[in-house]
Amino acid sequence: MKVAINLLLTALIFLLIYMIYTSIREPIAFQEEKGRRVDVVIARLKQIKTSQEIYRSIKGNFAGSFEELINVLKTDKIPFEKIENDPSDPTNEDKFIRSTSYAPAIDTINAMGINLDSIPFVPFTSGQKFEIAADTIEYQNSKVPVVQVGTKWKVFMGPFGDAKYKKYDKYFDPEKMLKFGDLTTPNLNGNWE
């Protein structure tokens, strides 16, 4: 009888040790994985933002789809304006020269290390795409192009995308978007900045 009680107590001790270990390990694993995944997703969003800015320099607005963005960046050219002499100098009033040259957008994209074929896809997913929307709005009596690109936290957090992990980070909300841009104001900032 004594041996059975000792074995039962020993098993109970090991069970408690395991439960304590997992209760400590889970928040640490969540924070590590969250940091790693957020960094990768933000890096991809920054590439999309750069690509959208190049697209805007070509077309004057933002791309409303990844297909349109990729097609233009693979086939069109970026204008580069060169101004010789200072146009604001009153002595150079009519003496400054403005010239425009063009370079393939794909060369600039490749030089930046951006892979156009992978930018639509959210890292850590099996092919899910970022949500993308572009529009033109009235802002301070003028029409301005706006864009918003992002994804919900639960999409890229994998097994940690559940609401139960809010207890480890009060700012974590799997339904919130990690994004840049805004469809109501001309703002390209990311909400991680």
Secondary structure, 3 states (H helix, E strand, C coil): CHHHHHHHHHHHHHHHHHHHHHHHHHHHHHHHHHHHHHHHHHHHHHHHHHHHHHHHHHHCCCCCCHHHHHHHHHHCEEEEEEEECCCCCHHHCCCCEEEEEEEEHHHHHHHCCCCCCCCCECCCCCCCECEEEEEEEEECCEEEEEEEEEEEHHHHCHHHCCHHHHHHCCCCCCCCEEEEECCCCCCCCECCC
